[in-house]
Amino acid sequence: MNTFNLEKYFERIHFSGTPEMSMEVLKTIHRLHPKHIPFENIDPYTGTVPSLDLDDVFKKLVTELRGGYCYEQNLLLREVLSRLGFHVELQLGRVVWKREENSSAAKSHLMLIADVEGQKYLVDCGFGTTTLTAPLLLNNQEPQQTPNGLFKISQKEGVYFLWIWKEKWLPIYRFTLEVVEHVDLEISNWYLSTYPESNFKKNLVLSKVDEEARYTFSQNTLNIRYENGGKESVLITNNEELFDMLKNTFGLKENAVEILKSKPGN
C-alpha cells in the first residue's frame, strides 16, 4: 500500500512554503530535512536490517518520527524531489572521511544528483556528522558556502571528491557518475547493517544539524560544534543520560528508546 504523503513530509520538516520545482524550494528542503530528521543507526545497532521499501522508509522517518542512515534519508528525499518534478539520480560514493582521499573504500554511501535549471547539483541529507545543508553545484571546483560549513567539489579524471573546510580541506567521499540500481543499495545496506565489523553494527551513531550547531553522538560522547566556532563534548555515562539525549537533543520519541532498551546489555 502506498502510504507516501507529501503534506505529511512537509509537516515533518516544518516546510511552510509553496511546494514547487525551484532552486529556492530545493535549498529550503535541503536545510530543513537534516534539522528535523536526525541521522541514526538504531536499527542496525540493535540487529535489524533497515528496509529500503519506500513505504517502510516513509513510515519510519515521517509517520513514526524516527531517523535513519543514508539509504533511508536520501531515498526519502529523492522521492520527495521527484514528486515535485525534479530529475534526481542515485549515486554511490566511497567514504574517505578522516582518511586520505584516495584511500581504498567500498561504495557504501548513497547521495543524489539533481538537475536544476540545466545544472547538476550534489544533494545529500544523509552523511551524518558532515552532512550538507544545501545543494552544491557539481561542476564547480570553487569553495561553496552552506548554512553549516564551507565545502568544495573537486574533480580529476571523472572522479569527484567532496571536501569540507575545517582549518584545512578534509575529504568526505569520492564518487563517479554511474547508474545505480536498487539491488546495489540492497547489497550495501545488508553489508553495513550485518557485517560484524561495520561501524553501524558496532556503534550507536546519531547526528543532526541546525542553525546553531552540528550535534554528533558516537563512542559514548555527544560532540557539539557550534557555528560560531565553539565546541562542547559531553560524556554520556549511563542509559538514563543516553535516553534523555535521544529525546532532547535528537528529537526522537519513546519508540526509538524502546528499541534501544531491547538490545542485550541495555
N, C-alpha and C positions, 0 to 999 in steps of 0.2 A: 504493500500500500504506500502510495506517495504521500508523505507527511510534510514535504518541504513547503515552507510558507515564508515568503519574503518579508511580510509585515512582522512576523514573529522574530525573524533575524534582525530586522532593523530595531525592534524593541530591545533585543538582547544587547546590541552595541550602542544603544541610545542615539541612533541616527534620526534626525528630525527634518532633513532636507527633502528636496524633490528627487525621487529615485529616477535617474536618467543616465544615459551613456555620455558622460562628460569627464574631463580631466579633474574638475573640481570634486565631483562625486567620488571618483576613484581615490583621490587624495584623502577625502574625509573618511571613507570606509577604511582605508589603509591605516589611518591614525586611530580610529575608534576600535577596530577589531582586536588588536593586541592589548588594548587597555581594558576591555571588558570580558574577553575570553582568554583566560590565562593558559599558558603553556604548562602542561602537566603530564606525567607518565604513570599515574597511579595504576592504571590497568596492567601494563607490562610489569611493573614493580611488584604487583600482587598476584601475578600469574595468569592474567587474561590477555589474549591477543586482541588488540583493538580491531573492531570491524571497520572495513572501508566501504561498506554499503552506504550509499548516500542517506537513506532514511535513518539508519542507525547513527551515523555521524550527526545528522541534524538533531535527532532525539537527544543524544548525549550532550552536545555542545550548546544547543539552544534550549530545548524543552527542559532538560534536567539541570541546566545551568552548570555543567561541568566544563573542563578544559580538555586539551588533547595535545598530541605532538604533531610534527609537521604534516604527516599524511592526512590526518583529520582536519587540521586547521586550514590547509591550503586546498583540500578537496572541497570543503565547505565554501571557502572564498571563491574558488573557481566557478562553482555552481551559481553563486550569487551574481558574480560579474557577467557570466554567460546569460543569465536571465535578464540582465539589464541591457544586453546587446553587445557587450564586449567580445572580441575574439580572444580566447585565452588558451594557451598551450601549457601542458605539463612538462616539466623538466626535472631531471635528477642530477644532483650535484655531489661532488666528493668533498667531504668535510675535512678541512685542514686547520681548524681553529686551534690556536696555541701550538701550532707546528709550522714547519716550512711550507711554502705554498705549493711546492712540487712533491710533497710527501705522498707516499702510496696510501690510497684510501679508496674504499668501495663507494659505489653510487648509492648513497643511503639517505640523501636529503631531498625532499620534494619542494620545489619552488615553481613559480608561474611566470610566463612571459605573456604580457597583454599588449595588444595593438591598440593604440590610441592616436587618432588623427594622423595616421601614416607613420607613426613612430612606435618602436618596440620598447617596452618597459619591463624591468625586473620587478616582480610583485611577490612579497614573501612575508607572511604573518606567522611563520612557524619555526623560527630558528631558536627561540628561547632567549638566552642572555644577550644576544646582539641582534635580535630580530628587527627588521626595518619597520619604520612607522610612516613611510612614504614610498611611492614607486620611484625607481631610479631609471633614468634614460639609459638604455642598454649600450648603444654605440656612442658613448661619450666618456672619454677617459679622464675628464677633469673631475676634481672633487665635487660632490653633490651634497648639499646641506639638507638634513631632515629635521623634524622636530626633536629627534633624540639622537643626535650624533652626526658626524661627518663621514661619508662613505665615498668610495670610488669603485668603478669597474674598469679593470684593465683587460687587455686582450692581446694574445700572442698566438699566431698560427691557428686561429679558430677556437682557441681555448679562452674562456672568460674567467676572471678572478674577481671575487668580491672582497673588498678591504674595508676596515674601519680605522679611523684615526684615534689612537689612544697614546698620545705623546710620540707615537711613531705609527706607521701604517702596519696593521696586522691583518693577515689573510684569514678569511672566514671559510669560504669554499670556492671550488672551481667547477666549471661545467662547460659542456659543448651543447650546441643546439641540435638535439636529436629527437626523433619520435619516441615518445614514452607511451607504452600500453599499460592497461590496468594490471595485467599479470606481472609487470615489472614491479609495480607498487606492492602487490600481494607478497612477492618473494622477499623484498626488502623489509616490509612490515613484519613478516613472520620471523625473519632472521633477527631483527633488532629487538623483538619482544620475547624471543625464546632462547637465543644463544646465551649460555651462562655467563660469558664474559662481556656481554653487551652492557654499556653504561646504563641503559634504560631498564635492564633487568636487575642489575646490582644495586643501583642507587635511585633514590627518590629525587626527582628534579622538577622544580617549579620556577616559572618566570612570568613576569608581567611588566608592562611599561606604561607610564602615564606622563603627564606634562611635567611632573616634578622629578621623577627618578625612574631608574630601572631596578627591579626587585628580583633577585635570584636566590633560590634555595638549593643547596647541594652540600653533601658531606656534613650534615648537621649544622650548617651555618647559613643564615639569611644575610646576604650582602645587598646593601642599598647604595647605589651610585647616583647621586643627585646631579641634576642638570647644571647646578651652579659649581660643580667640581668637588663637592664634599662626598665623603664615603663613610659608611657605617656598617659594621659587622655585628651580628647578634648570634650568639651560640644558642642553639635550641637543645636543651638538655634532657627533656622528657616528653612523653606523649601529650600531656596537657598543653605544654607550650607549642608543640607541633600542631595539634588540632586547632588551637586558637589562631595560630599563624595562617593556617589554611583558610579559615573563615575571615579573619580581619584584614590580612594583607592581600590574599589572593582571591577573595570573594567567593570561595567555594562553600557549598552547603553541607548539611549533615549527611547527605547521600555519599559524598566523597569521603567524609570522615569514617563512615561505617565500613566502606570498602577497605580503608587502611587498617581499621581495627581488626578486620578479619584475617589479616596477614599473620601467620605464625610468628610469635616473638613480640607482637604488639599488645 
